Amino acid sequence: MSDADGRGGAMSAGGGWAVAAVAAVTAGYALVSRRLATTVVSAPMVFTAFGVAIGPAGLGLISLDHDAGAILTLVEGTLTLVLLTDAMSVRRRDLRAGGFLPGRLLGIALPLTLAAGWLLAWPLLPGLTLWELALVAAVLAPTDAALGESAVAGPGVPPLVRGGLKVESGLNDGLVLPFFVVFLAAIPGTAASAEGIAGTFWRSLVLSTALGLAIGGSGGWLLSASRARGWVTEEWRQVFVLAVAAGSYALATVIDGSGFIAAWVAGFALGTTLRRGARAAVVKAAAGGRTAGTGPESVDNGDDTARPAARLGDFLAALSFLVFGAVLLGPQLQHLDWRIAVYAVLSLTVVRMLPVALSLAGTGLALPTVLFAGWFGPRGLASVVFGLLVVEEHVPGTALIGRAVALTIGLSILLHGLTAHFLADWYGAWHRAASARRPGMREGPPADPAGAGPGTGT
């Protein structure tokens, strides 16, 4: 008797082959992950290529037509978790120590990137409405440091630049969310358009933000209090983060708000509250004559609590790239034309690098630093999820939007992966030589040999 017969359920033969194939590539990559980390072959490259192979363009084991529910659950859950853990990791000291870099990238370069992406899409993606063109720009505006992790975290990259790019990547997907939601609501026929722009603004931005603050803040207070009394085990303390992510997302969807925005804001509130609890524990321990961190009231600063959830998010992100290759990139490769290819290239170069250069003008950063920061703005998980949501909404320009988004992300996975090691080594060598000639550079001193100098923001 088969398992399906024995349980009265459920997995079809096609579904079984798909799961087996995904398990095989995951296990295979795990076995050689350390070896591949020293090469130009990145996890997103491997999983995306495998996704193309098992999608409709290849073996046909995964299809958006048949597996849409499971696919959307995976990618939305992944982005929710990544948004929350990224927000938890951002501290005020990261913004104070060389905060001009992420501040300018987020406050100046990001709006300029949205504008440039919209303007260049106008002549290159004919047939789309103004709001659909704006939606393309919003989908492709967030950056994903994971696609260039070996470059950003390279030992030669000065801590100020490394920390600035990580903070930018951790925050810009959340900052783009309001634009994405409003642009989607402005397009007739989408689910969000039923609420209108005003209703979407109220529910998705105002109510979802308030909900995220309430859940993250109260969750952080409860966890700090429980840990101080020794009521929570280490394992369940880490599971608590997953519950906050799921709860904030789910409750926001109940009020027809944005689960992503609620989870992102909850991450800030949770991380901030846990750090306040940690400082209070230190003060209490000092007042009692004990060493901080030795009693039950020792509360971590949020990093240890979030780390397992962040690792789970990394694994789910790899699976999301597999899904991207299967249902977005593979099916769209045969429908490309020169306009889409030009837009994809410009999106990774002009649309990103020119706004970065303008935002960093007058900061005293050298041209190689500006070029390095401009190039390492890869498009990744957030763009994948936004793109799939647009496809699921069946907006009039879905086909063209899907092609532009798929090719841009696909090129980013390939080009940023191939150049990460080389450019990190080049930039690190340049910075060491320049620092020796000109002490006191705006970029700061070279990183320590371990590549984990102060101000990394990790």
URHUJO-V550230 format. One record per pair of residues at least 24 apart in sequence whose ideal C-beta (glycine too) atoms are under 10 Angstrom apart, sorted by the first residue. I is the first residue (numbers start at 0). J is the second residue. Records with the same first field share a line. If there is no record, write none. Layout:
# URHUJO-V550230
I=J / J
This chain:
# URHUJO-V550230
11=65
13=58 / 59 / 60 / 61 / 62 / 65 / 66
14=60 / 61 / 65 / 66 / 69
15=60
16=53 / 58 / 59 / 60 / 61
17=53 / 54 / 58 / 59 / 60 / 61 / 62 / 65 / 66 / 69 / 325
18=60 / 61
19=60
20=49 / 50 / 52 / 53 / 58 / 60 / 61 / 321
21=46 / 49 / 50 / 53 / 60 / 61 / 318 / 321 / 322 / 325
23=49
24=48 / 49 / 50 / 52 / 53 / 317 / 318 / 321
25=49 / 314 / 317 / 318 / 321
28=317
29=314
36=148 / 149 / 420
37=149 / 420
38=149 / 416 / 420
39=149 / 413 / 416 / 417 / 418 / 419 / 420 / 421
40=416 / 417
41=145 / 146 / 147 / 148 / 149 / 317 / 320 / 412 / 413 / 415 / 416 / 417 / 419 / 420
42=145 / 146 / 148 / 313 / 314 / 316 / 317 / 320 / 412 / 416
43=143 / 145 / 146 / 148 / 316 / 317 / 319 / 320 / 321 / 323 / 324 / 377 / 379 / 380 / 383 / 408 / 409 / 411 / 412 / 413 / 415 / 416
44=146 / 320 / 324 / 409 / 412 / 413 / 415 / 416 / 417
45=317 / 320 / 321 / 324 / 412 / 416
46=316 / 317 / 318 / 319 / 320 / 321 / 322 / 323 / 324 / 325 / 412
47=317 / 319 / 320 / 321 / 322 / 323 / 324 / 325 / 327 / 328 / 329 / 383 / 408 / 409 / 412 / 413 / 416
48=320 / 321 / 324 / 328 / 329 / 409 / 412 / 413
49=320 / 321 / 324 / 325
50=318 / 319 / 320 / 321 / 322 / 323 / 324 / 325 / 326 / 327 / 328 / 329
51=321 / 323 / 324 / 325 / 326 / 327 / 328 / 329 / 330 / 332 / 409
52=321 / 324 / 325 / 329
53=321 / 324 / 325 / 329
54=321 / 322 / 323 / 324 / 325 / 326 / 327 / 328 / 329 / 330
55=325 / 326 / 329 / 330
56=324 / 325 / 326 / 328 / 329 / 330 / 331 / 332 / 333
57=324 / 325 / 329
58=325
59=325
60=325
61=321 / 322 / 324 / 325 / 326 / 329
62=325 / 326 / 330
63=322 / 325 / 326 / 327 / 330 / 387 / 390 / 391 / 401
64=326
66=322 / 325 / 326
67=326 / 387 / 390 / 391
69=322
70=319 / 322 / 323 / 325 / 326 / 387 / 391
71=322 / 384 / 387 / 388 / 390 / 391
73=315 / 318 / 319 / 321 / 322 / 384 / 387
74=315 / 316 / 318 / 319 / 320 / 322 / 323 / 326 / 380 / 383 / 384 / 385 / 386 / 387 / 388
75=248 / 252 / 258 / 259 / 319 / 384 / 387 / 388
76=241 / 244 / 245 / 248 / 258 / 311 / 312 / 315 / 319 / 384
77=311 / 312 / 313 / 314 / 315 / 316 / 317 / 318 / 319 / 320 / 322 / 380 / 383 / 384
78=172 / 176 / 248 / 258 / 259 / 262 / 263 / 312 / 315 / 316 / 319 / 380 / 381 / 383 / 384 / 385 / 387 / 388
79=241 / 244 / 245 / 247 / 248 / 249 / 251 / 258 / 259 / 261 / 262 / 263 / 265 / 266 / 312 / 315 / 384
80=240 / 241 / 244 / 245 / 248 / 262 / 266 / 305 / 308 / 309 / 311 / 312 / 313 / 315 / 316
81=143 / 145 / 169 / 172 / 244 / 259 / 262 / 263 / 266 / 308 / 309 / 311 / 312 / 313 / 315 / 316 / 319 / 379 / 380 / 381 / 384
82=169 / 170 / 172 / 173 / 176 / 211 / 244 / 247 / 248 / 258 / 259 / 260 / 261 / 262 / 263 / 264 / 265 / 266 / 312 / 380 / 381 / 384
83=173 / 211 / 215 / 240 / 241 / 243 / 244 / 245 / 247 / 248 / 259 / 261 / 262 / 263 / 264 / 265 / 266 / 267 / 269 / 270 / 305 / 308 / 309 / 312
84=169 / 240 / 241 / 244 / 262 / 266 / 269 / 270 / 301 / 304 / 305 / 306 / 307 / 308 / 309 / 310 / 311 / 312 / 313
85=144 / 165 / 166 / 168 / 169 / 170 / 171 / 172 / 173 / 263 / 266 / 267 / 270 / 305 / 309 / 312
86=169 / 170 / 172 / 173 / 211 / 215 / 262 / 263 / 264 / 265 / 266 / 267 / 268 / 269 / 270 / 271 / 305
87=169 / 215 / 219 / 240 / 243 / 244 / 265 / 266 / 267 / 268 / 269 / 270 / 271 / 273 / 274 / 301 / 302 / 304 / 305 / 306 / 308 / 309
88=165 / 166 / 169 / 266 / 270 / 301 / 302 / 305 / 306 / 309 / 456 / 457
89=165 / 166 / 169 / 170 / 173 / 266 / 267 / 270 / 271 / 456
90=166 / 270 / 271 / 274 / 300 / 301 / 302 / 456
91=271 / 274
92=162 / 274 / 453 / 454 / 456
93=162 / 163 / 165 / 166 / 169 / 170 / 454 / 455 / 456 / 457
94=162 / 163 / 166 / 170 / 456
95=454
96=158 / 159 / 162 / 163 / 443 / 453 / 454 / 455 / 456
97=157 / 158 / 159 / 160 / 161 / 162 / 163 / 166 / 441 / 442 / 443 / 454 / 456
98=159 / 162 / 163 / 166
99=159 / 163 / 358 / 359 / 362 / 363 / 364 / 441
100=159 / 160 / 161 / 162 / 163 / 164 / 166 / 167 / 358 / 359 / 362 / 364 / 368 / 372 / 441 / 442
101=162 / 163 / 164 / 165 / 166 / 167 / 168 / 169 / 170 / 171 / 456
102=163 / 166 / 167 / 358
103=163 / 167 / 355 / 357 / 358 / 359 / 360 / 361 / 362 / 364 / 372
104=142 / 163 / 164 / 166 / 167 / 168 / 170 / 171 / 354 / 355 / 358 / 359 / 372 / 373 / 376
105=163 / 166 / 167 / 170 / 171 / 174 / 358
106=174 / 358
107=354 / 355 / 357 / 358 / 359 / 360
108=140 / 142 / 167 / 171 / 351 / 352 / 353 / 354 / 355 / 356 / 357 / 358 / 359 / 372 / 373 / 376
109=140 / 141 / 142 / 167 / 170 / 171 / 174 / 175 / 178 / 354 / 355 / 358 / 376
110=140 / 174 / 178 / 354 / 358
111=350 / 351 / 353 / 354 / 355 / 356 / 357 / 358
112=136 / 137 / 139 / 140 / 141 / 142 / 171 / 175 / 346 / 350 / 351 / 352 / 353 / 354 / 355 / 358 / 376
113=137 / 139 / 140 / 175 / 178 / 182 / 350 / 354
114=350 / 354
115=140 / 345 / 346 / 349 / 350 / 351 / 352 / 353 / 354 / 357
116=140 / 342 / 345 / 346 / 349 / 350 / 351 / 354 / 403 / 407
117=182 / 350
118=350
119=341 / 342 / 345 / 346 / 349 / 350
120=338 / 342 / 345 / 346 / 350 / 399 / 400 / 403
122=338 / 341 / 342
123=337 / 338 / 339 / 340 / 341 / 342 / 343 / 345 / 346 / 403
124=338 / 339 / 342 / 396 / 399 / 400 / 402 / 403
125=338 / 399
126=395 / 396 / 398 / 399
127=186 / 394 / 395 / 396 / 399 / 400 / 403
128=185 / 186 / 187 / 394 / 395 / 396
129=182 / 185 / 186
130=181 / 182 / 183 / 184 / 185 / 186 / 187 / 189 / 192 / 196 / 394 / 396
131=182 / 183 / 185 / 186 / 389 / 394 / 395 / 396 / 397 / 399 / 400
132=182 / 396 / 400
133=178 / 179 / 181 / 182 / 183 / 185 / 186
134=178 / 179 / 181 / 182 / 183 / 185 / 186 / 189 / 385 / 386 / 389 / 392 / 394 / 396 / 400 / 404
135=182 / 342 / 346 / 385 / 386 / 389 / 396 / 399 / 400 / 403 / 404 / 407
136=175 / 178 / 179 / 182 / 346 / 350
137=175 / 176 / 177 / 178 / 179 / 180 / 181 / 182 / 183 / 382 / 385 / 389
138=175 / 178 / 179 / 182 / 183 / 378 / 381 / 382 / 383 / 384 / 385 / 386 / 387 / 388 / 389 / 400 / 401 / 403 / 404 / 407 / 408
139=175 / 342 / 343 / 346 / 347 / 350 / 351 / 378 / 381 / 382 / 385 / 386 / 403 / 404 / 407 / 408 / 411
140=171 / 172 / 174 / 175 / 178 / 179 / 346 / 350 / 351 / 354 / 376 / 378 / 381 / 382 / 385
141=167 / 168 / 170 / 171 / 172 / 173 / 174 / 175 / 176 / 179 / 376 / 377 / 378 / 379 / 380 / 381 / 382 / 384 / 385
142=167 / 168 / 169 / 170 / 171 / 172 / 175 / 351 / 375 / 376 / 377 / 378 / 379 / 381 / 382 / 411 / 415
143=168 / 171 / 172 / 316 / 376 / 377 / 378 / 379 / 380 / 381 / 382 / 383 / 408 / 411 / 412 / 415
144=168 / 169 / 375 / 376 / 377 / 379
145=312 / 313 / 316 / 317 / 320 / 377 / 379 / 380 / 415
146=316 / 320 / 375 / 376 / 377 / 378 / 379 / 380 / 408 / 411 / 412 / 413 / 414 / 415 / 416 / 419
147=374 / 375 / 376 / 377 / 379 / 411 / 414 / 415 / 416 / 418 / 419 / 420 / 422 / 423
148=313 / 375 / 377 / 415 / 416 / 419 / 423
149=415 / 416 / 419 / 420 / 422 / 423
150=371 / 374 / 375 / 377 / 415 / 416 / 418 / 419 / 420 / 421 / 422 / 423 / 424 / 425 / 426 / 427
151=371 / 372 / 375 / 377 / 419 / 423 / 455
152=419 / 423 / 446 / 450 / 451 / 455 / 457
153=419 / 420 / 422 / 423 / 424 / 425 / 426 / 427 / 446 / 450
154=423 / 424 / 427 / 445 / 446 / 447 / 448 / 449 / 450 / 451 / 452
155=423 / 424 / 425 / 426 / 427 / 428 / 429 / 430 / 431 / 445 / 446 / 448 / 450
156=368 / 371 / 375 / 422 / 423 / 424 / 426 / 427 / 430 / 442 / 445 / 446 / 450 / 452 / 455
157=368 / 426 / 427 / 430 / 431 / 434 / 440 / 441 / 442 / 443 / 444 / 445 / 446 / 452 / 454 / 455
158=442 / 443 / 444 / 445 / 446 / 447 / 450 / 451 / 452 / 453 / 454 / 455 / 456
159=364 / 368 / 440 / 441 / 442 / 443 / 444 / 446 / 452 / 453 / 454 / 455 / 456
160=364 / 368 / 371 / 372 / 375 / 426 / 430 / 442 / 443 / 446 / 454
161=423 / 446 / 450 / 451 / 452 / 454 / 455 / 456 / 457
162=443 / 452 / 453 / 454 / 455 / 456 / 457
163=364 / 368 / 372 / 454 / 455 / 456
164=371 / 372 / 375 / 376 / 456
165=455 / 456 / 457
166=455 / 456
167=355 / 372 / 375 / 376 / 456
168=375 / 376 / 377 / 379 / 381
169=263 / 266 / 456
170=263 / 267
171=376 / 381
172=259 / 263 / 379 / 380 / 381 / 382 / 384 / 385
173=259 / 260 / 262 / 263 / 264 / 266 / 267 / 381
174=263
175=381 / 382 / 385
176=203 / 204 / 207 / 257 / 259 / 260 / 262 / 263 / 381 / 385
177=203 / 204 / 207 / 208 / 257 / 260
179=203 / 257 / 259 / 260 / 381 / 384 / 385 / 388 / 389
180=204 / 207 / 256 / 257 / 259 / 260 / 388
182=389
183=385 / 388 / 389 / 392 / 394
186=389 / 392 / 394 / 395 / 396
187=394 / 395
188=392 / 393 / 394 / 395
189=388 / 389 / 391 / 392 / 393 / 394 / 395
190=255 / 388 / 391 / 392 / 393
191=255 / 257 / 388 / 392
192=392 / 394
193=255
194=255 / 256
198=255
199=255 / 256 / 257
201=255 / 256
202=251 / 254 / 255 / 256 / 257
203=251 / 254 / 255 / 256 / 257 / 258 / 259 / 260 / 261
204=256 / 257 / 260
205=256 / 260
206=251 / 254 / 255 / 256 / 257 / 260 / 261
207=247 / 248 / 250 / 251 / 252 / 254 / 255 / 256 / 257 / 258 / 259 / 260 / 261 / 262 / 263 / 264 / 265
208=251 / 256 / 257 / 260 / 261 / 263 / 264 / 265
209=256 / 261 / 264
210=246 / 247 / 248 / 250 / 251 / 253 / 254 / 256 / 257 / 258 / 260 / 261 / 262 / 264 / 265
211=243 / 247 / 248 / 250 / 251 / 256 / 257 / 258 / 259 / 260 / 261 / 262 / 263 / 264 / 265 / 266 / 267 / 268 / 269
212=247 / 261 / 264 / 265 / 267 / 268 / 269 / 271
213=247 / 250 / 261 / 264 / 265 / 268
214=242 / 243 / 244 / 246 / 247 / 248 / 250 / 251 / 261 / 262 / 264 / 265 / 268 / 269
215=243 / 244 / 246 / 247 / 261 / 262 / 263 / 264 / 265 / 266 / 267 / 268 / 269 / 270 / 271 / 272 / 273
216=264 / 265 / 267 / 268 / 269 / 271 / 272
217=243 / 265 / 268 / 269 / 272
218=242 / 243 / 244 / 246 / 247 / 265 / 268 / 269 / 272 / 273
219=243 / 265 / 268 / 269 / 270 / 271 / 272 / 273 / 274 / 275 / 276 / 298 / 301 / 304
220=268 / 269 / 272 / 273 / 275 / 276
221=272
222=269 / 272 / 273 / 276 / 298 / 299 / 301 / 304
223=272 / 273 / 274 / 275 / 276 / 277 / 279 / 280 / 296 / 298 / 299 / 301
224=276 / 296 / 298
225=298
226=273 / 276 / 277 / 280 / 295 / 296 / 297 / 298 / 299 / 304
227=276 / 279 / 280 / 283 / 294 / 295 / 296 / 297 / 298
228=295 / 296
229=294 / 295 / 296 / 297
230=295
231=295
233=299 / 303 / 304 / 307
234=307
236=298 / 299 / 303 / 304 / 307
237=303 / 304 / 305 / 306 / 307 / 308 / 311
238=304 / 307 / 308
239=269 / 304 / 308
240=265 / 266 / 269 / 270 / 273 / 301 / 304 / 305 / 306 / 307 / 308 / 309 / 311
241=307 / 308 / 311 / 312
243=268 / 269 / 308
244=269 / 308 / 312
259=381 / 384 / 385 / 388
266=301 / 305 / 308
269=301 / 304 / 305
270=300 / 301 / 302 / 304 / 305
271=301
272=301
273=298 / 299 / 300 / 301 / 302 / 303 / 304 / 305
274=298 / 299 / 300 / 301 / 302
275=300 / 301
276=300 / 301
277=301 / 302
302=457
312=380
313=380
315=380
316=379 / 380 / 383
317=380
319=379 / 380 / 383 / 384 / 387
320=379 / 380 / 383 / 408 / 412
322=383 / 384 / 387
323=379 / 380 / 382 / 383 / 384 / 386 / 387 / 404 / 405 / 408 / 409 / 412
324=383 / 405 / 408 / 409 / 412
326=383 / 386 / 387 / 390 / 401 / 405
327=383 / 386 / 387 / 390 / 401 / 402 / 404 / 405 / 406 / 408 / 409
328=383 / 401 / 402 / 404 / 405 / 406 / 408 / 409 / 412
329=405 / 409
330=401 / 402 / 405
331=398 / 399 / 401 / 402 / 403 / 404 / 405 / 406 / 409
332=402 / 405 / 406 / 409
334=398 / 399 / 401 / 402 / 405 / 406
335=402 / 403 / 405 / 406
336=399 / 402
338=399 / 402 / 403
339=399 / 402 / 403 / 404 / 405 / 406 / 407
340=402 / 403 / 406 / 407 / 410
342=402 / 403 / 406 / 407
343=378 / 402 / 403 / 404 / 405 / 406 / 407 / 408 / 409 / 410 / 411
344=406 / 407 / 410 / 414
345=407
346=376 / 378 / 382 / 403 / 404 / 406 / 407 / 408 / 410 / 411
347=374 / 376 / 377 / 378 / 407 / 408 / 410 / 411 / 414 / 415
348=373 / 374 / 376 / 414
349=373
350=376 / 407
351=375 / 376 / 377 / 378 / 411
352=376
359=441
362=441 / 442
363=440 / 441 / 442
364=440 / 441 / 442
365=429 / 430 / 433 / 437 / 440 / 441 / 442
367=422 / 425 / 426 / 429 / 430 / 433 / 442
368=426 / 429 / 430 / 433 / 440 / 441 / 442
370=422 / 426
371=422 / 423 / 425 / 426 / 427 / 429 / 430 / 442
372=426
374=414 / 415 / 418 / 419 / 422 / 426
375=415 / 418 / 419 / 422 / 423 / 426
376=411 / 415
377=408 / 410 / 411 / 412 / 414 / 415 / 416 / 419
378=404 / 407 / 408 / 409 / 410 / 411 / 412 / 415
379=408 / 411 / 412 / 415
380=408
382=407 / 408 / 411
383=408 / 412
423=450
